[in-house]
Amino acid sequence: MKISESKLKGCLILEPQIYSDERGMFFEVFRKKELEVFLGHNIDFVQENTSISKKGVLRGLHYQKGLGAQAKLVSVQRGEVIDVVVDLRPNSETFGQHIKVNLSDKKRTSLFIPKGMAHGFVTLTNEVIFTYLCDNYYDPELESGILYSDPDLGIDWSYPISELIVSQKDMLLPSFKDLEK
């Protein structure tokens, strides 16, 4: 497995070695020891979530605040997405910056998102099965987010905005400027 750091410190791209033959394929999504060595600290995932979405769905940008903050390992089991991560760590040199990563069932790349970052994705195929491993339990009282179309973030979702399917809840998220600091 190849692990590399994105421009957002601590946000990692994991590329598995895929073994294929006439039976199908095999690959490791992650190895705890390797990930911990790269991170320099322990990681214990306690919750796994799955979302299933049709083409054009945008989910995000979400995060958990305070004691509910979550590090996540995300991957696509079926389909393809553009995944976006925004650095919300006030002391980070990349505060307010974002990355976009293409995740698909073809490449099997995963993305490790550290605590203190907002996350979202837009689906590019007719059906997407997306999984999240989280190192903290979901707490609705600590849930928060940022408006996906915030002009200060300037995210190009690589999908026609007029065709996006966005929940009412996500359309009402605050702007980056209005985040609780």
FIFI-32525 format. One record per residue (C-alpha): residue in three letters; x, y negated, z negated. Coordinates in steps of 0.25 Angstrom, whole numbers, padded with zeros to 4 digits, always signed. Layout:
# FIFI-32525
AlaXYZ/...
# end
This chain:
# FIFI-32525
Met+0000+0000+0000/Lys+0005-0014+0004/Ile+0002-0025-0006/Ser+0004-0040-0002/Glu+0001-0053-0009/Ser-0008-0063-0002/Lys-0005-0078-0002/Leu-0014-0078-0015/Lys-0005-0073-0026/Gly-0010-0060-0032/Cys-0020-0057-0020/Leu-0015-0045-0014/Ile-0017-0037-0001/Leu-0016-0022-0002/Glu-0014-0014+0011/Pro-0015+0001+0010/Gln-0008+0011+0017/Ile-0019+0019+0025/Tyr-0017+0034+0028/Ser-0026+0038+0039/Asp-0028+0052+0046/Glu-0039+0060+0053/Arg-0046+0061+0039/Gly-0047+0046+0037/Met-0038+0037+0028/Phe-0033+0035+0014/Phe-0027+0022+0008/Glu-0025+0017-0006/Val-0033+0004-0009/Phe-0023+0000-0020/Arg-0014+0006-0030/Lys-0015+0000-0044/Lys+0000+0001-0047/Glu+0005-0006-0034/Leu-0006-0017-0036/Glu-0001-0019-0050/Val+0013-0020-0047/Phe+0011-0030-0036/Leu+0002-0038-0045/Gly+0011-0037-0057/His-0001-0034-0066/Asn-0011-0023-0069/Ile-0024-0022-0062/Asp-0036-0014-0066/Phe-0048-0013-0057/Val-0061-0011-0065/Gln-0072-0013-0055/Glu-0074-0010-0040/Asn-0085-0017-0032/Thr-0090-0015-0018/Ser-0097-0024-0009/Ile-0104-0020+0005/Ser-0106-0031+0014/Lys-0111-0033+0029/Lys-0103-0042+0039/Gly-0102-0056+0036/Val-0104-0056+0021/Leu-0095-0065+0013/Arg-0093-0062-0002/Gly-0086-0072-0010/Leu-0078-0079-0015/His-0079-0073-0028/Tyr-0071-0071-0041/Gln-0073-0069-0056/Lys-0069-0080-0066/Gly-0061-0079-0079/Leu-0061-0066-0087/Gly-0069-0060-0075/Ala-0058-0063-0065/Gln-0056-0051-0056/Ala-0044-0046-0048/Lys-0050-0038-0036/Leu-0045-0028-0026/Val-0054-0029-0013/Ser-0055-0020-0001/Val-0064-0017+0010/Gln-0069-0002+0011/Arg-0077-0005+0024/Gly-0077-0016+0034/Glu-0069-0029+0034/Val-0068-0042+0027/Ile-0061-0055+0026/Asp-0057-0056+0011/Val-0054-0070+0005/Val-0047-0073-0009/Val-0046-0087-0015/Asp-0036-0090-0026/Leu-0043-0096-0038/Arg-0032-0096-0047/Pro-0029-0111-0051/Asn-0014-0109-0054/Ser-0012-0101-0041/Glu-0004-0107-0030/Thr-0014-0102-0020/Phe-0026-0107-0028/Gly-0038-0110-0019/Gln-0031-0102-0007/His-0037-0090-0001/Ile-0033-0078+0007/Lys-0041-0070+0017/Val-0039-0055+0019/Asn-0045-0045+0029/Leu-0049-0033+0022/Ser-0055-0021+0030/Asp-0057-0006+0030/Lys-0047-0005+0041/Lys-0035-0011+0034/Arg-0039-0007+0020/Thr-0032-0019+0014/Ser-0036-0023+0000/Leu-0035-0036-0007/Phe-0031-0038-0022/Ile-0037-0051-0027/Pro-0032-0056-0041/Lys-0040-0063-0052/Gly-0043-0078-0049/Met-0046-0077-0034/Ala-0060-0078-0027/His-0063-0067-0017/Gly-0073-0065-0005/Phe-0074-0058+0008/Val-0082-0059+0021/Thr-0086-0046+0028/Leu-0082-0044+0043/Thr-0088-0030+0046/Asn-0103-0025+0045/Glu-0100-0018+0032/Val-0090-0021+0022/Ile-0087-0013+0009/Phe-0078-0021+0000/Thr-0073-0016-0013/Tyr-0067-0024-0025/Leu-0059-0018-0036/Cys-0059-0028-0048/Asp-0051-0029-0061/Asn-0062-0035-0069/Tyr-0077-0033-0070/Tyr-0087-0042-0062/Asp-0093-0052-0072/Pro-0105-0060-0065/Glu-0102-0071-0076/Leu-0088-0073-0071/Glu-0091-0072-0056/Ser-0088-0084-0047/Gly-0084-0088-0033/Ile-0081-0099-0023/Leu-0089-0102-0010/Tyr-0084-0095+0002/Ser-0085-0107+0011/Asp-0078-0117+0002/Pro-0071-0127+0011/Asp-0060-0129+0001/Leu-0056-0114+0002/Gly-0057-0114+0017/Ile-0059-0099+0019/Asp-0061-0094+0033/Trp-0069-0082+0031/Ser-0066-0078+0046/Tyr-0081-0076+0047/Pro-0092-0085+0053/Ile-0097-0093+0041/Ser-0111-0093+0047/Glu-0112-0078+0047/Leu-0107-0076+0033/Ile-0117-0068+0023/Val-0114-0075+0009/Ser-0122-0073-0003/Gln-0130-0084-0009/Lys-0121-0083-0022/Asp-0108-0084-0014/Met-0114-0096-0006/Leu-0116-0103-0019/Leu-0102-0101-0025/Pro-0094-0114-0029/Ser-0083-0120-0021/Phe-0068-0119-0024/Lys-0068-0133-0029/Asp-0079-0130-0039/Leu-0073-0118-0045/Glu-0072-0118-0061/Lys-0057-0120-0063/
# end
